[in-house]
Structures are given as structure tokens and as C-alpha cells.
Amino acid sequence: MTESSFIEHKSFARVGLLGNPSDVYFGRTISFSLGNFWAIVRLEPSKDLIIQPHPTNDLVQFDSLDHLVDRLQNEGYYGGVRLLMAICKVFYKYCKENNIELNGGNFTLSYDTNIPRQTGLSGSSAIVCAALNCFLDFYNVRHLIKVEVRPNLILSAERELGIVAGLQDRVAQVYGGLVYMDFDKESMDKLGYGKYTPMEIDLLPPLYLIYAENPSDSGKVHSTVRQRWLNGDEFIISSMVEVADIALEGRTALLKKDYTKFAELMNRNFDIRRRMFGDDALGSMNLEMVEVARRIGAASKFTGSGGAVIAYCPDGPSQVKLLEDACREAGFIIQPAVVVPSFLKDADLKTTCPPVPSS
């Protein structure tokens, strides 16, 4: 690679379609890569190793103390630089532990993203995923790091920063397209990852993304449920099994293009989540985003932990128009969900385990 050449990778937002949040409870999920929003990371060879701050996401210069405090209250302390530094560390450590030589010299990393903050669309992991792809090409090690392992590296980088999450989002972003995931305990304990099965994106009906310009924080909803699950709470454990089964049923429904069943499963997924977490934890704005769709007969659920909703209108264009009008009136943004096909290369596919047989 010459000094003037560069590598650039784009990683998309994701939608947890069915089964979430059972991915962190040895469950099953179906997710897809959302082309409406993305993060881009650019790697250029350089004399020193440099992580470039983003001009708006990594502000360190402010107009005043008021400006700084207001910024922190609205945006938190989070930017992309810490994410890029964390994946550098995790990637280096993984390669060292697995005797993978890294020959390539230093580089400058920069990033940009248009994924709305706090919408539960996996903006942080998109930045990390794009950076990891840059490293795989810069060091020419794409063939040496299994596709199944890559989501774990992304998650490890985020955990370095105290981000609490599961593998689902990272799997969707690494694989692209529509993916069915089974995080059964035996596989997770033995291998450290689940069984991931890509599905054809044309199995999906038209879907719509709903989100708010100023959403509530999506990072707090797992807290009490996680502890109750660890404590052996029977209601939480049985509910998580039920949510995981929704993904299994949803896979069958999509393969059969049974969209009546699919709509029912979307609604049931959210209803179970609501019973587990409670309205206070989910937040009134998040609940209203779900309800605005349901009031006109559409199926709807969170895309992740809250902040955005995915909706399906079984009655077609006339119902879509009703949904658009209802969202506009409620002050929410609505747009057709763009599903991105899988973008794994031949070198990636050669590293994967044999596919899980269809059932």
C-alpha cells in the first residue's frame, strides 16, 4: 500500500426484527442491516498512528462553560474516538494471542456517521465494525479471522468502554442482509458465538422506520431485567424463552411469506417486552411511537432497546398513508426501511462455519 492510498469501509445501522432482547439470554433473533443510516471509517497509511476526532461528535472546543455543560447533558461524554481506540486495542490483542502477524506500519483513522443518536440503531457498533473491516484489509488478514468471531471483537471493544450489549447487532452489521441467529447456550459456552444463518432479503415485506428527533436514552432498559434473570426470576426466564421462540416462529413465517403471522409475532414480541420491562423503563415517547402505528392497525415494535420503531402495514398503501399522517401529527419521522443485502466477500465466506441446516 502506498502512502497516498486509503481504505474506506461503511457499516450500516441495524434493526432487531424479532426475538430481541433474547440475544443476551441464550435466545434467538432475526435482524437486518438498515441502509437508511451508516457509519464510514477511513484508514490512510501515515508516519504516526493517529485517531482523528470528528468535528462535531468529538468536540473539545466550546463557546463557553454553558455550551460545554449543555452539550454533555444532551449528548453525554460519547464520541467515536474512544470507539476507534478500543477496537485498535482489541484487534491487536486478538491477533497477538492467535499468532496473526500484523505487517503494515502506522495509519490515520477518521470517521463519519449519520446514524441518529440514542435511537437504538447501533450507531456505536457501526463505527467499530467499519474500523475492523479497515484493519482486515490494511493488514491483509481477512482470511485469518473467522466471520463468526468478528462480532465478538466488536462487542469486546464496546465492553472496554462499559457499553452493555449483546451480539445480535454486531452479527447483523458484520454479515449484512437478513440474518437468523441462534445463541443457544451450548454453542455460546463452547465456541463463544452462536449459529448465524443468512436469509434472503426478499422474504421481507415493506417495512417502515419510525423515530424521534430527540429520543430518550436507549441504554437503561436492560438493567433490572438482567439482574432478575441472573437471580432466577421465573417470569423473566419464561418470558425470554417466549421471545426467543418468536424469532423461530418468525423465521418459518418469513420463509412461507405468511405476513399475517409475521405481523402477529411483531406485536407479541413488543407486548412481552413491555410486560418484562414496564412502562417506566421503556419511556412514554418510545411507547407512543409503538402506539401511533398500532392505532391505525399496523404491527410495530422496537428496533432495539428503544428510540426507534419498525412497523409493518398489512393492509398496504392506504394504511401506509394513514401511518405517515399519524406520525407527522405526533411529531415522529417515518421513512421506508431500506434493507441492505449481505456484503461479505469470497474471502469472508471461506472463513465461515458450514451453514446451519434449514428446519
C-alpha positions as MATLAB code, in Angstrom:
seq = 'MTESSFIEHKSFARVGLLGNPSDVYFGRTISFSLGNFWAIVRLEPSKDLIIQPHPTNDLVQFDSLDHLVDRLQNEGYYGGVRLLMAICKVFYKYCKENNIELNGGNFTLSYDTNIPRQTGLSGSSAIVCAALNCFLDFYNVRHLIKVEVRPNLILSAERELGIVAGLQDRVAQVYGGLVYMDFDKESMDKLGYGKYTPMEIDLLPPLYLIYAENPSDSGKVHSTVRQRWLNGDEFIISSMVEVADIALEGRTALLKKDYTKFAELMNRNFDIRRRMFGDDALGSMNLEMVEVARRIGAASKFTGSGGAVIAYCPDGPSQVKLLEDACREAGFIIQPAVVVPSFLKDADLKTTCPPVPSS';
ca = [
       0.000    0.000    0.000;
       1.372    3.420   -0.934;
       1.381    6.477    1.303;
      -1.348    8.136   -0.799;
      -3.725    5.169   -0.886;
      -6.500    4.682    1.631;
      -9.091    2.123    2.727;
     -12.670    3.073    3.466;
     -15.477    0.910    4.843;
     -19.131    1.626    5.503;
     -21.167   -0.173    8.161;
     -24.930    0.212    8.364;
     -27.386    0.669   11.186;
     -29.388   -2.419   12.087;
     -32.936   -3.363   13.005;
     -33.678   -6.072   15.562;
     -36.732   -7.510   13.830;
     -37.823  -10.402   16.034;
     -36.592  -12.063   19.216;
     -34.853   -9.104   20.835;
     -33.729   -8.771   23.579;
     -33.227  -12.535   23.974;
     -29.776  -12.471   22.319;
     -28.133  -11.793   25.686;
     -30.173  -14.574   27.311;
     -29.170  -17.530   25.068;
     -32.147  -16.828   22.821;
     -32.774  -16.324   19.101;
     -33.211  -13.229   16.969;
     -33.758  -12.068   13.407;
     -32.112   -8.793   12.378;
     -31.325   -6.914    9.220;
     -28.865   -4.319    8.016;
     -30.602   -0.931    7.601;
     -29.426    1.089    4.608;
     -31.075    4.341    5.751;
     -28.115    5.170    8.020;
     -24.458    4.260    8.240;
     -21.014    4.955    9.632;
     -17.876    5.294    7.484;
     -14.304    4.773    8.659;
     -11.312    5.791    6.562;
      -7.791    4.433    7.102;
      -4.777    6.111    5.498;
      -1.150    4.992    5.944;
       0.794    7.577    7.935;
       4.094    8.088    9.752;
       2.437    8.075   13.175;
      -0.702    6.294   14.367;
      -3.376    8.985   14.584;
      -7.043    8.791   15.626;
      -8.737   11.898   14.241;
     -11.582   13.441   16.268;
     -14.829   14.070   14.411;
     -15.529   17.824   14.030;
     -18.963   17.615   15.694;
     -19.101   14.262   17.538;
     -15.809   14.690   19.399;
     -15.921   18.345   20.384;
     -13.166   19.540   22.721;
     -13.579   23.259   22.000;
     -16.670   25.122   23.221;
     -18.074   28.648   23.127;
     -18.418   28.748   26.906;
     -18.839   26.665   30.050;
     -22.608   26.827   29.430;
     -22.064   25.349   25.963;
     -19.889   22.526   27.340;
     -22.379   21.577   30.079;
     -25.351   21.784   27.707;
     -23.512   19.568   25.239;
     -22.726   16.950   27.890;
     -26.306   16.942   29.194;
     -27.704   16.362   25.699;
     -25.009   14.201   24.114;
     -23.146   12.638   27.026;
     -19.385   12.132   27.021;
     -19.534    9.876   23.999;
     -17.845   10.272   20.659;
     -16.209    7.985   18.129;
     -12.564    8.430   19.098;
     -12.872    6.175   22.151;
     -14.567    3.510   19.992;
     -11.746    3.572   17.438;
      -9.119    3.366   20.164;
     -10.916    0.430   21.796;
     -11.118   -1.634   18.580;
      -7.429   -0.913   17.917;
      -6.599   -2.455   21.293;
      -8.959   -5.436   20.949;
      -7.855   -6.205   17.374;
      -4.155   -6.017   18.271;
      -4.641   -8.221   21.327;
      -6.656  -10.831   19.405;
      -4.047  -11.050   16.647;
      -1.190  -11.349   19.129;
      -2.962  -14.118   21.068;
      -3.698  -16.005   17.830;
      -0.237  -15.591   16.281;
      -1.513  -13.406   13.450;
       1.301  -11.162   12.195;
       0.428   -7.524   11.591;
       2.702   -6.049    8.935;
       1.651   -2.697    7.579;
       3.005    0.195    9.597;
       1.018    3.062   11.051;
      -2.156    4.749    9.901;
      -4.563    7.624   10.453;
      -8.161    6.710   11.289;
     -11.090    9.059   10.748;
     -14.835    8.500   10.776;
     -18.197    9.982    9.953;
     -21.728    8.818   10.755;
     -25.314    9.833   10.075;
     -26.926    7.288   12.422;
     -29.219    9.287   14.737;
     -28.050    9.212   18.346;
     -29.955    7.256   21.000;
     -32.335    5.618   18.532;
     -31.381    2.015   19.290;
     -30.000    1.596   15.754;
     -26.484    0.540   16.829;
     -24.553    3.654   15.931;
     -21.579    2.831   18.156;
     -21.070   -0.693   16.859;
     -21.371    0.541   13.254;
     -18.282    2.715   13.775;
     -16.386   -0.174   15.364;
     -17.465   -2.624   12.631;
     -16.334   -0.281    9.849;
     -12.967    0.198   11.575;
     -12.498   -3.564   11.975;
     -13.101   -4.031    8.245;
     -10.428   -1.423    7.538;
      -7.952   -3.337    9.704;
      -8.754   -6.656    7.994;
      -7.822   -5.153    4.627;
      -4.946   -2.945    5.759;
      -3.169   -5.896    7.368;
      -4.458   -8.398    4.788;
      -5.825  -10.759    7.454;
      -9.458  -11.048    6.323;
      -8.897  -14.744    5.565;
      -7.418  -15.374    9.036;
     -10.246  -14.053   11.252;
     -13.484  -16.008   11.033;
     -16.657  -14.095   10.244;
     -18.321  -15.637   13.312;
     -15.580  -14.213   15.563;
     -15.756  -10.634   14.254;
     -18.961   -9.653   16.123;
     -17.250  -10.767   19.340;
     -14.312   -8.433   18.638;
     -16.694   -5.522   18.062;
     -18.580   -6.314   21.276;
     -15.319   -6.656   23.206;
     -14.268   -3.179   22.074;
     -17.565   -1.722   23.278;
     -17.335   -3.589   26.585;
     -13.914   -2.000   27.091;
     -15.905    1.247   27.349;
     -18.600   -0.105   29.656;
     -21.254   -0.429   26.925;
     -23.735   -3.155   27.878;
     -24.989   -5.040   24.819;
     -25.355   -8.408   23.120;
     -24.003   -9.958   19.931;
     -27.130   -9.526   17.781;
     -26.368   -6.017   16.490;
     -22.762   -6.823   15.679;
     -23.718  -10.016   13.814;
     -26.191   -8.064   11.671;
     -23.547   -5.444   10.880;
     -20.782   -7.937   10.097;
     -22.941  -10.150    7.882;
     -25.265   -7.580    6.309;
     -28.609   -8.548    4.849;
     -31.180  -10.503    6.860;
     -29.802  -12.928    9.464;
     -31.388  -15.512   11.752;
     -29.310  -16.027   14.900;
     -29.436  -18.783   17.498;
     -27.430  -18.023   20.645;
     -28.015  -21.403   22.304;
     -26.052  -21.903   25.495;
     -24.093  -24.914   24.261;
     -22.702  -23.023   21.251;
     -22.025  -19.891   23.277;
     -20.206  -21.819   26.009;
     -18.222  -23.999   23.613;
     -17.436  -21.567   20.787;
     -18.158  -18.123   22.201;
     -20.613  -17.346   19.415;
     -23.968  -18.564   18.115;
     -25.254  -20.130   14.899;
     -25.848  -17.482   12.251;
     -27.943  -18.205    9.168;
     -28.302  -15.614    6.391;
     -31.777  -15.355    4.824;
     -32.909  -13.846    1.518;
     -33.888  -10.194    1.961;
     -36.800  -10.522   -0.481;
     -38.590  -12.596    2.171;
     -39.334   -9.330    3.986;
     -42.495   -7.316    3.307;
     -42.230   -3.492    3.071;
     -41.273   -2.131    6.498;
     -41.218    1.402    7.906;
     -38.825    3.043   10.338;
     -40.251    5.475   12.898;
     -38.048    7.564   15.184;
     -37.960   10.812   17.109;
     -35.509   13.641   16.523;
     -34.856   13.920   20.268;
     -35.301   10.384   21.626;
     -34.855    9.259   25.207;
     -31.697    7.364   26.123;
     -31.926    3.728   24.967;
     -29.169    2.488   27.259;
     -31.008    1.955   30.542;
     -33.780   -0.511   29.764;
     -31.851   -3.762   30.339;
     -30.783   -3.054   33.923;
     -33.397   -4.595   36.249;
     -34.429   -7.360   33.839;
     -30.853   -8.589   33.563;
     -30.474   -8.820   37.325;
     -33.818  -10.571   37.729;
     -32.801  -13.085   35.065;
     -29.495  -13.734   36.861;
     -31.448  -14.136   40.112;
     -33.552  -16.894   38.527;
     -36.816  -14.913   38.278;
     -39.210  -17.430   36.711;
     -41.336  -14.801   34.970;
     -38.327  -13.213   33.265;
     -36.789  -16.568   32.307;
     -40.020  -17.937   30.809;
     -40.701  -14.626   29.043;
     -37.233  -14.652   27.438;
     -37.866  -18.200   26.194;
     -41.144  -16.989   24.718;
     -39.409  -14.059   22.999;
     -36.725  -16.389   21.596;
     -39.440  -18.697   20.237;
     -40.940  -15.713   18.397;
     -37.769  -15.499   16.284;
     -38.020  -19.214   15.493;
     -41.681  -18.860   14.509;
     -40.834  -15.690   12.597;
     -38.216  -17.456   10.524;
     -40.807  -20.027    9.456;
     -43.393  -17.312    8.775;
     -40.961  -15.366    6.573;
     -39.875  -18.463    4.664;
     -43.569  -19.148    3.945;
     -44.248  -15.427    3.353;
     -47.027  -15.687    5.937;
     -47.167  -11.981    6.721;
     -50.325  -12.227    8.823;
     -48.393  -14.428   11.235;
     -45.366  -12.152   10.936;
     -47.430   -9.102   11.992;
     -48.831  -11.002   14.957;
     -45.320  -12.006   16.041;
     -44.033   -8.419   15.831;
     -46.799   -7.237   18.137;
     -46.396  -10.144   20.518;
     -42.630   -9.546   20.725;
     -43.205   -5.995   21.918;
     -46.037   -6.917   24.286;
     -43.858   -9.455   26.098;
     -41.023   -6.950   26.295;
     -43.388   -4.376   27.765;
     -44.551   -6.817   30.464;
     -40.957   -7.596   31.405;
     -39.535   -4.062   31.458;
     -42.559   -1.989   32.473;
     -43.705    1.321   31.042;
     -41.445    3.480   33.224;
     -38.308    1.774   31.921;
     -39.435    1.906   28.288;
     -40.372    5.585   28.382;
     -43.503    7.417   27.271;
     -42.105    8.637   23.945;
     -40.965    5.157   22.967;
     -44.354    3.714   23.863;
     -46.114    6.405   21.828;
     -44.045    5.501   18.756;
     -45.333    1.929   19.010;
     -48.901    3.017   19.740;
     -49.094    5.538   16.890;
     -48.650    2.614   14.492;
     -50.960    0.265   16.344;
     -53.793    2.785   16.435;
     -54.093    2.557   12.648;
     -53.793   -1.245   12.652;
     -50.093   -1.579   11.811;
     -47.789   -4.028   13.585;
     -44.921   -2.351   15.449;
     -42.057   -2.979   17.855;
     -38.734   -1.505   18.945;
     -35.753   -1.822   16.600;
     -33.553   -2.315   19.648;
     -33.731   -1.020   23.199;
     -35.949    1.933   22.295;
     -35.610    5.206   20.442;
     -36.885    3.840   17.125;
     -39.667    1.527   15.961;
     -40.091   -0.780   12.971;
     -43.627   -1.042   11.584;
     -45.454   -3.207    9.054;
     -48.730   -2.212    7.368;
     -50.555   -5.445    6.424;
     -53.302   -3.526    4.594;
     -50.908   -1.947    2.106;
     -50.507    1.595    0.687;
     -53.698    3.079    2.134;
     -52.595    2.046    5.621;
     -49.083    3.353    4.971;
     -50.615    6.759    4.183;
     -52.532    6.655    7.476;
     -49.318    5.790    9.299;
     -47.394    8.615    7.639;
     -50.128   11.111    8.590;
     -50.297    9.799   12.174;
     -46.503   10.018   12.582;
     -46.400   13.534   11.180;
     -49.141   14.621   13.565;
     -47.320   13.036   16.524;
     -44.036   14.708   15.555;
     -42.213   11.499   14.568;
     -40.088   10.888   11.487;
     -41.133    7.986    9.257;
     -39.360    6.528    6.236;
     -39.348    3.235    4.317;
     -36.797    0.838    5.795;
     -34.050    0.079    3.266;
     -32.708   -3.475    3.665;
     -29.066   -3.826    2.621;
     -28.022   -7.168    1.073;
     -25.136   -9.105    2.577;
     -21.764   -7.616    1.599;
     -19.477  -10.454    2.682;
     -16.702  -11.146    0.171;
     -15.445  -14.534   -1.019;
     -12.517  -14.264    1.393;
     -15.008  -13.793    4.242;
     -17.241  -16.682    3.237;
     -14.285  -19.076    3.124;
     -13.731  -18.460    6.850;
     -17.304  -19.290    7.923;
     -18.521  -22.486    9.502;
     -20.880  -24.689    7.438;
     -24.391  -23.168    7.356;
     -26.995  -24.346    9.830;
     -29.462  -26.677    8.043;
     -32.919  -25.179    7.428;
     -35.704  -26.611    9.555;
];
